[in-house]
């Protein structure tokens, strides 16, 4: 399998991946465009495109309600944004393969670990900001040393492992899916027989990858709501 890389550019000593930046922007535009289109001229009795967007929104609400309880409405739009962004991003790389001999120009943004880590970092920031907002800084910090101060390092480590695992789970599934698809496409280009086998395998793997991409959007959303719920629900009791 040929080795290609994403085109990059240096700016003030920082390397920017142009493919990931472009695909992330495209994901945002697609997600916003679909939401904007489906939410125009809404009626009391939903139909057509309105039914689609309301179904997704209600699905997210029902998904996060067990974790957020009475605070579901407070975070439903945030969780819907995460879910819909990931729904598009995870499957974007399956649409086509666009590359030259040296560079790859099309991929799922979430096949890049830093994109997934950034999403996880946003969740972590929301988790701690909401925890502090609900309980106050001093009371919130006491939680990490109560009831045993010796548990402080373990409690801090737990926050980091949750952040990393949230990103790695998403990255591993999407990146592996694109690697396998590249191998199948290489097989399809190897011979006439390989083309026939590769075509069938590609159809099967694409369908499976779409399923995995949707599942990962669901898992990321439900885990994010769980982490937030641990701060704003349990600590309020």
C-alpha positions as CSV (number, residue, x, y, z in Angstrom):
1,X,0.0,0.0,0.0
2,X,1.4,3.4,-1.0
3,X,2.3,5.8,1.7
4,X,0.8,9.2,1.5
5,X,0.5,12.1,4.0
6,X,-1.8,15.1,4.4
7,X,-0.4,18.4,3.1
8,X,0.7,20.8,5.9
9,X,1.8,24.4,6.3
10,X,3.9,26.1,8.9
11,X,2.6,29.2,10.6
12,X,4.5,30.9,13.5
13,X,6.3,27.6,14.1
14,X,3.0,25.6,14.3
15,X,2.3,22.9,11.8
16,X,-1.3,22.9,10.4
17,X,-2.7,19.8,8.7
18,X,-4.6,21.4,5.7
19,X,-6.6,18.2,4.9
20,X,-7.9,17.9,8.5
21,X,-8.7,21.7,8.7
22,X,-10.6,21.6,5.4
23,X,-12.5,18.4,6.3
24,X,-13.4,19.8,9.7
25,X,-14.7,23.0,8.1
26,X,-16.6,20.9,5.6
27,X,-18.1,18.8,8.4
28,X,-19.3,22.0,10.2
29,X,-20.8,23.4,7.0
30,X,-22.6,20.1,6.2
31,X,-24.0,19.7,9.8
32,X,-25.0,23.4,9.9
33,X,-26.5,23.3,6.4
34,X,-28.6,20.2,7.1
35,X,-29.8,21.6,10.5
36,X,-30.6,25.0,8.9
37,X,-32.4,23.5,6.0
38,X,-34.4,21.1,8.1
39,X,-35.5,23.7,10.7
40,X,-36.8,26.3,8.2
41,X,-40.6,26.9,8.2
42,X,-41.3,24.5,11.1
43,X,-44.9,23.6,11.9
44,X,-46.8,22.3,14.9
45,X,-47.3,19.0,13.2
46,X,-43.9,18.0,11.9
47,X,-43.5,16.4,8.4
48,X,-40.7,15.6,6.0
49,X,-37.4,17.3,6.8
50,X,-38.7,18.6,10.1
51,X,-39.5,15.1,11.2
52,X,-35.9,14.1,10.5
53,X,-34.3,16.8,12.6
54,X,-36.8,16.4,15.4
55,X,-36.3,12.7,15.5
56,X,-32.5,13.2,15.9
57,X,-33.0,15.8,18.6
58,X,-35.4,13.7,20.6
59,X,-33.1,10.7,20.2
60,X,-30.3,12.7,21.8
61,X,-32.5,13.9,24.5
62,X,-33.7,10.4,25.4
63,X,-30.1,9.2,25.3
64,X,-28.8,11.7,27.8
65,X,-31.8,11.9,30.1
66,X,-30.8,8.9,32.3
67,X,-27.5,10.7,33.0
68,X,-28.7,14.3,33.3
69,X,-32.2,13.9,34.7
70,X,-33.8,17.3,35.4
71,X,-30.8,19.0,33.7
72,X,-31.5,17.4,30.3
73,X,-32.8,20.5,28.8
74,X,-29.8,22.5,29.9
75,X,-27.4,20.4,27.9
76,X,-29.6,18.9,25.1
77,X,-28.4,21.4,22.5
78,X,-24.7,20.9,23.4
79,X,-25.1,17.1,23.2
80,X,-27.0,17.3,19.9
81,X,-24.2,19.4,18.5
82,X,-21.6,16.8,19.5
83,X,-23.7,13.9,18.2
84,X,-24.6,15.5,14.8
85,X,-21.0,16.8,14.2
86,X,-19.6,13.3,14.9
87,X,-22.4,11.6,12.8
88,X,-21.2,13.6,9.8
89,X,-17.4,13.6,10.6
90,X,-17.2,9.9,11.3
91,X,-18.7,9.0,7.9
92,X,-17.3,11.7,5.7
93,X,-14.2,9.7,4.8
94,X,-16.3,6.9,3.4
95,X,-17.7,9.1,0.6
96,X,-14.7,9.0,-1.6
97,X,-10.9,8.7,-1.9
98,X,-9.1,11.8,-3.1
99,X,-5.3,11.7,-3.2
100,X,-2.3,12.3,-5.3
101,X,0.9,10.2,-5.3
102,X,2.2,12.1,-2.3
103,X,-0.8,13.7,-0.5
104,X,-4.2,12.7,0.8
105,X,-6.9,15.3,0.4
106,X,-10.0,13.6,1.8
107,X,-10.5,11.9,5.2
108,X,-12.8,11.8,8.2
109,X,-11.7,14.6,10.6
110,X,-12.1,12.1,13.5
111,X,-9.5,9.8,12.0
112,X,-7.0,12.4,13.4
113,X,-6.3,11.9,17.1
114,X,-5.9,15.7,17.8
115,X,-9.4,16.4,16.6
116,X,-10.8,13.7,18.9
117,X,-8.6,15.0,21.8
118,X,-9.9,18.5,21.2
119,X,-13.5,17.3,21.3
120,X,-12.7,15.4,24.5
121,X,-11.0,18.5,26.0
122,X,-14.1,20.6,25.3
123,X,-16.1,18.0,27.2
124,X,-13.6,18.1,30.1
125,X,-13.8,21.9,30.3
126,X,-17.6,21.8,30.3
127,X,-17.6,19.1,33.0
128,X,-15.3,21.1,35.4
129,X,-16.8,24.5,34.7
130,X,-20.3,23.2,35.3
131,X,-19.2,21.4,38.4
132,X,-17.7,24.6,39.8
133,X,-20.7,26.6,38.7
134,X,-23.1,24.3,40.5
135,X,-21.2,23.9,43.8
136,X,-18.6,26.7,44.0
137,X,-14.9,26.4,43.6
138,X,-13.9,25.5,47.2
139,X,-16.7,22.9,47.6
140,X,-15.9,21.4,44.2
141,X,-12.2,21.0,44.9
142,X,-13.0,19.4,48.3
143,X,-14.6,16.6,46.4
144,X,-11.2,15.4,45.1
145,X,-9.8,15.0,48.7
146,X,-12.9,13.7,50.4
147,X,-13.2,11.5,52.2
148,X,-9.5,10.5,52.0
149,X,-6.9,13.1,51.0
150,X,-4.6,10.3,50.0
151,X,-6.9,9.6,47.0
152,X,-6.2,13.0,45.5
153,X,-3.6,11.7,42.9
154,X,-5.9,8.9,41.9
155,X,-8.9,11.2,41.5
156,X,-6.8,13.6,39.3
157,X,-5.5,10.6,37.3
158,X,-9.1,9.4,36.8
159,X,-10.0,12.8,35.2
160,X,-7.1,12.5,32.7
161,X,-7.8,8.8,31.9
162,X,-11.4,9.6,31.2
163,X,-10.3,12.4,28.8
164,X,-7.8,10.3,27.0
165,X,-10.1,7.2,26.7
166,X,-12.9,9.3,25.3
167,X,-10.6,10.5,22.5
168,X,-8.8,7.1,21.9
169,X,-12.1,5.2,21.6
170,X,-13.3,7.5,18.9
171,X,-9.9,7.7,17.1
172,X,-9.2,4.0,17.1
173,X,-12.5,3.0,15.5
174,X,-12.5,5.7,12.8
175,X,-8.8,5.5,11.9
176,X,-8.8,1.7,11.8
177,X,-11.9,1.8,9.5
178,X,-10.1,4.0,7.0
179,X,-7.0,1.9,7.1
180,X,-9.0,-1.2,6.3
181,X,-10.8,0.6,3.5
182,X,-7.5,1.7,2.0
183,X,-6.3,-1.9,2.0
184,X,-9.5,-3.1,0.3
185,X,-9.1,-0.4,-2.4
186,X,-5.5,-1.5,-2.9
187,X,-6.7,-5.0,-3.4
188,X,-9.3,-3.8,-5.9
189,X,-6.5,-2.3,-8.0
190,X,-4.3,-5.3,-7.9
191,X,-6.0,-7.5,-10.6
192,X,-9.3,-8.3,-12.2
193,X,-10.1,-10.9,-9.6
194,X,-9.0,-8.5,-6.9
195,X,-11.3,-5.8,-8.3
196,X,-14.3,-8.1,-8.1
197,X,-13.5,-9.2,-4.5
198,X,-12.5,-5.7,-3.5
199,X,-15.8,-4.3,-4.8
200,X,-17.8,-6.7,-2.7
201,X,-15.6,-6.2,0.4
202,X,-15.8,-2.4,-0.1
203,X,-19.6,-2.4,-0.1
204,X,-19.7,-4.6,3.0
205,X,-17.0,-2.7,4.9
206,X,-18.6,0.7,4.0
207,X,-21.9,-0.4,5.4
208,X,-20.2,-1.7,8.6
209,X,-18.1,1.5,8.9
210,X,-21.3,3.6,8.7
211,X,-22.7,1.5,11.5
212,X,-19.6,1.9,13.6
213,X,-19.4,5.7,12.8
214,X,-23.0,6.1,14.1
215,X,-22.3,4.0,17.2
216,X,-19.2,6.0,18.0
217,X,-21.2,9.2,17.8
218,X,-23.7,7.7,20.2
219,X,-21.1,6.4,22.6
220,X,-19.2,9.8,22.7
221,X,-22.5,11.6,23.4
222,X,-23.7,9.3,26.1
223,X,-20.3,9.2,27.8
224,X,-20.1,13.0,27.7
225,X,-23.5,13.3,29.3
226,X,-22.5,10.8,31.9
227,X,-19.4,12.8,32.9
228,X,-21.4,16.0,33.1
229,X,-24.2,14.3,35.0
230,X,-21.7,13.1,37.6
231,X,-20.9,16.8,38.4
232,X,-24.3,18.5,38.1
233,X,-26.7,15.7,39.3
234,X,-25.0,13.4,41.8
235,X,-23.2,16.3,43.6
236,X,-26.5,18.2,44.0
237,X,-28.0,15.4,45.9
